[in-house]
Every structure is written in structure tokens, then in C-alpha cells.
Amino acid sequence: MSVVPSSSIPQGIPNEINLGAEIFHSIATTAGDQNVIISPLLLEATLALLYLGSDGATAEELQELLKLKDRFASNAKMANFYAAELNAVRSDPDTRIQLENRLLLQCTAGEGIADDFQKIAQTYFHATAECVDLQQAEKLRRHISDNILASLGGGNWQQQLQVNGSQVAQLLLLVAARLESKWFLPFSSYRTGLYEFHNNATGNSSPQSVPMLFDDDMFVKYAELRELNARAIELPYEHAEELAMLLILPNQRDASSLSQLESQLRTLDLGALQQRMQMESVQVLLPKFSIDFECSLRQALKQLGFSEIFGASANFKHLHSASTNLPIVDVLQKLRIDLNESGPGSELPQPAAGYKPIVISNSSRQKFFRADHPFFFAIRGLNVTHFMGHVVSF
């Protein structure tokens, strides 16, 4: 295993694979009544890092499913590609992702973690391998909460952790991140008010008044997607790499419209869709929301064909030289986004009390995007999708 630094991303940006879209489809299908967010880029980068630590059939599986040989001329170019994408959104003063990417190993402190792998993980993937006790769920939960999530503004891991009482070496992956950004065109807090949102949650079909961001005349990219029976806008961030939030809203409010839209988006190139969008004067109505979503990706990954990495014979000899086999017990993601007038930042949406109702004037000549019912969103850079998710209820 070797990675040689290069000065820039290779000519010819590698095509984005649909791993993230498939993972999102799997998670969104099982959590249809929850607000969901996942990170295609962070998951893909973590699996690519695992490839650099793998060997044999495990390496072959990762290489094939991530299409690494087709997309990158060498391991060095792959590592530099992910390093550049992650650095771009971690170092910007206006838009940045706070990231904690950990590979947690069942081993004695410091035992067997390869120095070369640790250096590559930290330098190119902003990840760290460490030895922890994976056999005690409550102790592991406290470690995640106190030593990992605390650096992202706090919070606890809530779901049951899958642990194994076996004494053999095991590996648990955790990707935790929080997006903090500023809109290029911020919303005015004076225009924020109450508007009815038609929930998609089971047993909560009646509309609910929620705080909404509002701009009667915002000049942004817009498209009416007739083939999807939806419309889309793109809200840019204050960011040198043209990071933007793409929002796609079904034209219909019924409960099945979003799931139908997401099924169509599963194989759609979001970058190509954005290329079709045109600058328009748009009336924009968008709820303030906060998503703090955690999930296991193990089952979704297994459905996509990742089996060797979870098997007893998983070979990560370049990661942990002291263990012949190192099965992954789980892949966890915990992601947070708080969306307000300035952008996705640290300010939580305020209670509805104190806001006045928004009164909308209709004009047949004006484009409009009124997210008063469930919608899909993706946060994308020029070449990759950092996050994707949906908002369905309050």
C-alpha cells in the first residue's frame, strides 16, 4: 500500500458513482416518516480508505463496487481527489463541514494499527484509527458521545449499537459531521413567518404551521421538471467551490409523491439536472429545519453487494498487521444540519410563537417554489454530492 502526494486533482474529474443515491433510497424507504440526511461523499471516501487498508478478496470487492479502477489511474490520484474535496469544505471560512471520521478497532491501545495506514488516513481522508472496547455497548456509546460527537457541538448516540462479545479483532466505522454554511443570498429574518406545512408522517396528515423563510423575488437557478412532475431551485452558498443546495419539490402534496420522485432520482445524474437550470426570479418559501439523523448503513451496504468487509475473513492486513481477519461489525453515520436565514448553521429554529403568518401574493407571471410539503434536497459541489436527504414532517 502506498500513496505518493501530487500537487492537484488529476485532469478529467472522475464520474460520481450512484452509491450514495442507492444508500439514500434504502434508508429513506425504511424511514419514510423521518427527516433523513446521509453523506455520499463521506461514505464513499471512508470505503475508499478501507480499500487502501485491504488485501485479497476484500480489496477486489471494494475496488469493483466503488469502480476505483475505472475512475482513478492510481491509488495516489484517488487519495488526492478525496483529500482535495474534503479540504475544500473543511477550510473555507464561510462554508465548512465539521467532520469526525473514526475507525474503531477492538484491540489493545496502539497494538497493530499500521503507521503507514494511520498517516494516510489522517493526511488524505481526515480519519483516525483507534483502539477501543467494542464489546460493551454502553461504554462504547459513552466514548462516541463524549470523545467524538462533543467536538461537533454535542449530542449522544441514541440507537442500539451492534456489538459482538467475541475476543477476535473487529472494526466499527463511524462518520459524524455537521454542516455550517452561509447563503450567498441570505433570507431576511424580518420576512420569516408562519405557513402551513403538509406533513408526511404517519398519523399526522393535517397541516402544521411552522416557521418559513420567505423571499418574494429571489434571483436563483430554477427549473420545472415535467418528467418528474416536480420543480427545483438551487440556493448557492458563500463558498469558493460553488457549493449549493439543490431542492426538488413534487408538484403534488399527496403522501406518495415524494417516494415516487425519489425513486426516479435514484438513477438520475443530479449534476446534469443542475446544468439544465436557468437563472430566474423566483418566489421562495422554505421551512426552517433541523435534522440530527443517525443510522446504521450495514444492511444497506450488504444489499448493494458489500459482503466481504462484513465477513469473518475480511482482510485488512494493511490496516492492522496483528490480525489476519478484521470483520466490520457496523458502519454508522450521524449527521446534523440546521437551516435558517443565514444558511445551515448553529442557530436552531425558534418556536412558532412570535412569528406572524406569511401572506403570499400570487402572480401568473412569476416562478414560485413553495416547499409547504415534503421535499428532497442535495448539497453538492462541482463534482460530488456532500449530503442528500429529505424533509417530510415537523
C-alpha positions as CSV (number, residue, x, y, z in Angstrom):
1,M,0.0,0.0,0.0
2,S,1.5,3.4,-1.0
3,V,0.2,6.9,-1.7
4,V,2.5,9.4,-3.3
5,P,1.4,13.1,-2.9
6,S,0.5,15.0,-6.0
7,S,0.0,18.8,-6.4
8,S,-3.5,18.8,-7.8
9,I,-6.6,16.7,-8.7
10,P,-6.0,14.7,-11.9
11,Q,-7.2,16.1,-15.2
12,G,-10.6,14.7,-16.0
13,I,-12.7,14.6,-12.9
14,P,-13.8,11.0,-12.1
15,N,-17.5,10.4,-12.6
16,E,-19.6,10.3,-9.4
17,I,-21.0,6.8,-8.7
18,N,-24.5,6.2,-7.6
19,L,-23.6,4.5,-4.3
20,G,-24.9,7.5,-2.3
21,A,-28.2,7.5,-4.2
22,E,-28.7,3.8,-3.6
23,I,-27.9,4.1,0.1
24,F,-30.2,7.1,0.4
25,H,-33.0,5.2,-1.3
26,S,-32.6,2.2,1.0
27,I,-32.6,4.4,4.2
28,A,-35.4,6.7,3.0
29,T,-37.6,3.8,2.2
30,T,-37.3,2.4,5.7
31,A,-37.5,5.8,7.4
32,G,-40.2,7.4,5.2
33,D,-41.8,9.3,8.1
34,Q,-38.5,10.7,9.3
35,N,-36.4,13.7,8.2
36,V,-33.3,12.0,6.7
37,I,-29.8,13.1,5.7
38,I,-26.8,10.9,4.5
39,S,-23.4,11.8,3.1
40,P,-22.5,10.1,-0.2
41,L,-19.0,11.7,-0.3
42,L,-18.1,10.9,3.3
43,L,-19.3,7.3,3.0
44,E,-17.5,6.8,-0.3
45,A,-14.3,8.3,1.0
46,T,-14.4,6.1,4.1
47,L,-14.8,3.0,1.9
48,A,-12.0,4.1,-0.4
49,L,-9.8,4.5,2.6
50,L,-10.7,0.9,3.7
51,Y,-9.7,-0.3,0.2
52,L,-6.2,1.1,0.9
53,G,-6.0,-1.0,4.1
54,S,-7.4,-4.2,2.5
55,D,-6.0,-7.1,0.5
56,G,-7.2,-10.2,-1.4
57,A,-10.9,-10.7,-2.0
58,T,-11.8,-7.8,0.3
59,A,-9.8,-5.4,-1.8
60,E,-11.2,-6.8,-5.0
61,E,-14.8,-6.3,-3.7
62,L,-14.2,-2.7,-2.7
63,Q,-12.4,-1.9,-5.9
64,E,-15.2,-3.3,-8.0
65,L,-18.2,-1.8,-6.1
66,L,-16.5,1.6,-5.8
67,K,-15.4,1.4,-9.5
68,L,-12.0,2.6,-8.4
69,K,-10.0,1.2,-11.3
70,D,-12.4,2.8,-13.8
71,R,-12.3,6.2,-12.1
72,F,-8.7,6.6,-10.9
73,A,-5.4,5.9,-12.6
74,S,-3.7,5.1,-9.3
75,N,-4.2,5.0,-5.5
76,A,-2.3,8.3,-5.3
77,K,-4.7,10.1,-7.6
78,M,-7.6,8.6,-5.7
79,A,-6.3,9.7,-2.3
80,N,-5.5,13.2,-3.7
81,F,-9.0,13.5,-5.1
82,Y,-10.7,12.8,-1.8
83,A,-8.2,15.0,0.1
84,A,-9.0,18.0,-2.2
85,E,-12.7,17.5,-1.9
86,L,-12.6,17.2,1.9
87,N,-10.2,20.1,2.3
88,A,-12.3,22.4,0.2
89,V,-15.3,22.1,2.6
90,R,-13.3,21.9,5.9
91,S,-11.1,25.0,5.5
92,D,-13.4,27.6,4.0
93,P,-14.3,30.4,6.5
94,D,-17.9,30.7,5.3
95,T,-18.9,27.2,4.4
96,R,-17.4,24.2,6.2
97,I,-18.1,20.7,7.3
98,Q,-17.1,19.7,10.8
99,L,-16.0,16.1,10.5
100,E,-15.2,13.2,12.8
101,N,-14.3,10.1,10.8
102,R,-13.2,7.2,13.0
103,L,-12.2,3.6,12.5
104,L,-12.7,1.9,15.9
105,L,-10.8,-1.3,16.4
106,Q,-11.2,-4.0,19.1
107,C,-7.6,-4.1,20.2
108,T,-5.2,-3.1,22.9
109,A,-4.2,0.5,22.7
110,G,-1.8,1.1,19.9
111,E,-1.5,-2.5,19.1
112,G,-1.2,-3.4,15.4
113,I,-2.5,-0.2,13.7
114,A,-0.2,0.2,10.8
115,D,1.7,3.5,10.9
116,D,1.5,4.0,7.1
117,F,-2.2,3.5,7.1
118,Q,-2.8,5.9,10.0
119,K,-0.7,8.6,8.3
120,I,-2.7,8.2,5.0
121,A,-6.0,8.2,6.9
122,Q,-5.2,11.4,8.7
123,T,-3.5,13.2,5.8
124,Y,-5.9,12.4,3.0
125,F,-9.2,11.3,4.5
126,H,-9.3,13.3,7.8
127,A,-9.9,9.9,9.5
128,T,-8.3,8.3,12.5
129,A,-8.0,4.6,13.5
130,E,-8.0,4.0,17.3
131,C,-8.3,1.1,19.7
132,V,-11.5,0.9,21.8
133,D,-13.6,-1.7,23.6
134,L,-16.3,-2.8,21.2
135,Q,-17.6,-5.5,23.5
136,Q,-19.5,-3.2,25.9
137,A,-22.3,-1.3,24.2
138,E,-22.8,1.3,27.0
139,K,-19.1,2.1,27.3
140,L,-18.9,2.4,23.6
141,R,-21.9,4.7,23.5
142,R,-20.2,7.0,26.1
143,H,-17.0,7.0,24.1
144,I,-18.8,8.1,20.9
145,S,-20.8,10.8,22.7
146,D,-18.0,12.2,25.0
147,N,-15.0,11.9,22.7
148,I,-16.3,12.2,19.2
149,L,-19.7,13.9,19.0
150,A,-18.7,16.5,21.6
151,S,-16.4,18.2,19.0
152,L,-19.3,18.6,16.7
153,G,-21.4,20.6,19.1
154,G,-22.5,17.8,21.4
155,G,-25.2,15.2,21.2
156,N,-25.4,11.5,22.0
157,W,-25.6,8.3,20.0
158,Q,-29.2,7.1,20.6
159,Q,-29.7,3.9,18.6
160,Q,-28.7,0.5,19.8
161,L,-25.1,-0.3,18.9
162,Q,-24.4,-3.7,17.4
163,V,-21.5,-5.2,19.4
164,N,-20.0,-8.7,19.4
165,G,-18.8,-10.4,22.6
166,S,-16.1,-12.2,20.6
167,Q,-12.5,-11.6,21.6
168,V,-11.3,-11.5,18.0
169,A,-10.3,-8.3,16.3
170,Q,-13.3,-6.3,14.9
171,L,-13.8,-2.9,13.2
172,L,-16.5,-0.3,13.6
173,L,-16.8,2.6,11.3
174,L,-18.3,6.0,12.4
175,V,-18.8,9.0,10.2
176,A,-20.1,12.1,12.1
177,A,-20.4,15.5,10.5
178,R,-22.1,18.9,10.9
179,L,-22.6,21.4,8.1
180,E,-22.1,25.1,8.9
181,S,-22.7,27.5,6.0
182,K,-23.7,30.9,4.8
183,W,-26.1,31.6,2.0
184,F,-24.8,33.6,-0.9
185,L,-28.3,35.2,-0.9
186,P,-29.4,35.2,2.8
187,F,-33.1,35.4,3.7
188,S,-34.3,38.4,5.7
189,S,-35.3,37.4,9.3
190,Y,-38.0,40.1,9.1
191,R,-39.8,38.2,6.4
192,T,-39.7,34.8,8.3
193,G,-43.2,33.8,9.3
194,L,-45.7,31.0,9.8
195,Y,-47.0,29.0,6.9
196,E,-48.7,25.6,6.8
197,F,-46.6,22.5,6.1
198,H,-48.4,19.4,5.0
199,N,-46.7,16.6,6.9
200,N,-46.0,13.2,5.5
201,A,-45.6,11.5,8.9
202,T,-47.8,8.5,9.7
203,G,-50.8,9.6,11.7
204,N,-50.0,13.3,11.3
205,S,-51.6,14.2,7.9
206,S,-53.1,17.6,9.0
207,P,-51.0,20.6,8.1
208,Q,-48.9,22.3,10.8
209,S,-47.9,26.0,11.0
210,V,-44.1,26.2,11.0
211,P,-41.6,29.0,10.7
212,M,-40.8,29.5,7.0
213,L,-38.1,31.5,5.2
214,F,-39.6,33.7,2.6
215,D,-38.4,35.8,-0.3
216,D,-40.9,37.2,-2.8
217,D,-38.3,37.9,-5.5
218,M,-35.0,35.8,-5.3
219,F,-32.8,35.5,-8.4
220,V,-31.7,31.9,-8.4
221,K,-31.4,28.9,-10.7
222,Y,-34.8,27.3,-11.3
223,A,-36.3,24.5,-13.4
224,E,-39.7,23.0,-13.9
225,L,-39.1,19.2,-14.2
226,R,-42.1,18.0,-16.1
227,E,-40.8,14.5,-16.5
228,L,-40.5,14.3,-12.7
229,N,-43.7,16.2,-12.0
230,A,-41.6,18.5,-9.8
231,R,-39.8,21.8,-9.7
232,A,-36.3,22.6,-8.5
233,I,-34.3,25.6,-7.2
234,E,-30.6,25.9,-6.4
235,L,-29.6,28.1,-3.4
236,P,-25.8,28.9,-3.6
237,Y,-23.6,29.1,-0.5
238,E,-20.9,31.7,0.2
239,H,-18.2,29.3,-1.0
240,A,-15.3,29.4,-3.4
241,E,-16.1,26.0,-4.8
242,E,-19.7,26.8,-5.7
243,L,-21.3,24.6,-3.1
244,A,-25.1,24.8,-3.4
245,M,-28.3,23.3,-2.0
246,L,-30.4,21.7,-4.7
247,L,-34.1,21.4,-3.6
248,I,-36.6,19.3,-5.6
249,L,-40.3,19.6,-4.7
250,P,-43.0,17.3,-6.0
251,N,-45.9,19.3,-7.6
252,Q,-48.4,17.2,-5.7
253,R,-48.9,17.1,-1.9
254,D,-50.1,13.5,-1.6
255,A,-48.1,11.1,0.5
256,S,-46.8,9.0,-2.4
257,S,-45.4,11.9,-4.5
258,L,-42.1,12.2,-2.7
259,S,-41.4,8.5,-2.7
260,Q,-42.2,8.4,-6.4
261,L,-39.9,11.3,-7.0
262,E,-37.1,9.8,-5.0
263,S,-37.4,6.5,-6.9
264,Q,-36.9,8.5,-10.2
265,L,-33.9,10.4,-8.7
266,R,-32.3,7.1,-7.8
267,T,-30.7,6.8,-11.2
268,L,-30.7,10.5,-12.2
269,D,-27.5,12.5,-12.6
270,L,-28.0,15.5,-10.3
271,G,-25.2,17.3,-11.9
272,A,-26.8,17.0,-15.3
273,L,-30.1,18.2,-13.9
274,Q,-28.4,21.3,-12.4
275,Q,-26.9,22.1,-15.8
276,R,-30.5,22.4,-17.2
277,M,-31.5,25.0,-14.6
278,Q,-31.7,28.7,-15.6
279,M,-31.5,31.9,-13.6
280,E,-35.0,33.1,-12.8
281,S,-36.8,35.5,-10.5
282,V,-38.5,33.1,-8.1
283,Q,-40.8,33.4,-5.1
284,V,-39.2,31.1,-2.5
285,L,-40.9,29.6,0.6
286,L,-38.7,27.2,2.6
287,P,-39.2,25.9,6.2
288,K,-36.5,26.4,8.8
289,F,-35.5,22.9,9.9
290,S,-33.0,21.0,11.9
291,I,-32.0,17.4,11.2
292,D,-29.9,15.3,13.6
293,F,-30.0,11.9,12.0
294,E,-28.2,8.7,12.9
295,C,-28.3,5.3,11.3
296,S,-26.6,2.1,10.6
297,L,-25.6,1.6,6.9
298,R,-24.7,-2.1,7.4
299,Q,-27.8,-3.5,5.8
300,A,-28.0,-1.0,3.0
301,L,-24.4,-1.8,2.1
302,K,-25.0,-5.5,2.2
303,Q,-27.9,-5.1,-0.2
304,L,-25.5,-3.4,-2.6
305,G,-23.2,-6.4,-2.6
306,F,-20.7,-5.5,0.2
307,S,-20.3,-8.8,1.9
308,E,-16.5,-9.5,2.2
309,I,-16.0,-6.5,4.5
310,F,-18.6,-7.8,7.0
311,G,-17.4,-11.5,6.7
312,A,-15.3,-13.3,9.2
313,S,-12.5,-13.5,6.6
314,A,-12.4,-9.7,5.9
315,N,-8.7,-9.0,5.1
316,F,-7.4,-5.6,6.3
317,K,-3.8,-6.6,6.8
318,H,-2.5,-3.1,5.7
319,L,-4.6,-1.5,8.5
320,H,-4.0,-3.9,11.4
321,S,-1.0,-6.1,10.8
322,A,-1.5,-8.1,14.0
323,S,-4.8,-9.6,12.9
324,T,-5.3,-11.9,9.9
325,N,-9.0,-11.2,9.8
326,L,-10.8,-8.0,10.8
327,P,-14.6,-8.1,10.1
328,I,-16.6,-4.8,10.2
329,V,-19.4,-5.1,12.7
330,D,-21.2,-1.9,11.5
331,V,-20.9,1.3,9.6
332,L,-22.5,4.2,11.4
333,Q,-23.4,7.8,10.3
334,K,-24.6,10.7,12.4
335,L,-25.1,13.9,10.5
336,R,-26.5,17.3,11.5
337,I,-27.8,20.3,9.6
338,D,-29.7,23.3,11.0
339,L,-31.2,25.5,8.3
340,N,-32.0,29.2,9.0
341,E,-32.0,32.6,7.4
342,S,-28.2,32.8,7.1
343,G,-27.7,29.2,5.9
344,P,-27.1,25.8,7.6
345,G,-25.5,27.0,10.8
346,S,-25.6,26.6,14.5
347,E,-28.8,28.5,15.2
348,L,-31.7,26.2,15.9
349,P,-35.1,27.0,14.5
350,Q,-37.1,29.1,17.0
351,P,-40.6,28.1,18.3
352,A,-43.5,29.1,16.2
353,A,-44.8,31.6,18.9
354,G,-44.0,35.1,18.0
355,Y,-44.0,34.7,14.2
356,K,-46.7,36.3,12.1
357,P,-48.4,34.4,9.3
358,I,-46.9,34.8,5.8
359,V,-49.3,36.2,3.2
360,I,-48.4,35.3,-0.3
361,S,-49.4,37.2,-3.4
362,N,-49.9,35.1,-6.5
363,S,-48.8,36.2,-9.9
364,S,-49.2,34.2,-13.1
365,R,-46.0,35.7,-14.5
366,Q,-43.8,34.7,-11.6
367,K,-42.0,31.4,-10.9
368,F,-42.5,30.0,-7.5
369,F,-41.1,27.4,-5.2
370,R,-43.2,26.8,-2.1
371,A,-41.9,24.0,0.0
372,D,-45.1,23.6,2.1
373,H,-45.0,19.8,1.7
374,P,-42.3,17.1,1.7
375,F,-39.2,17.7,-0.5
376,F,-35.8,16.3,-1.4
377,F,-32.5,18.1,-1.1
378,A,-28.9,17.6,-2.1
379,I,-25.9,19.7,-1.1
380,R,-23.4,19.5,-4.0
381,G,-20.0,20.9,-5.0
382,L,-18.8,21.0,-8.6
383,N,-18.0,17.2,-8.7
384,V,-19.5,15.5,-5.7
385,T,-22.6,15.2,-3.5
386,H,-21.7,16.0,0.0
387,F,-25.2,15.4,1.5
388,M,-28.6,14.3,0.4
389,G,-31.8,14.0,2.3
390,H,-35.5,14.8,2.6
391,V,-37.8,16.8,4.9
392,V,-41.2,15.2,5.5
393,S,-42.5,16.3,8.8
394,F,-42.3,18.7,11.8
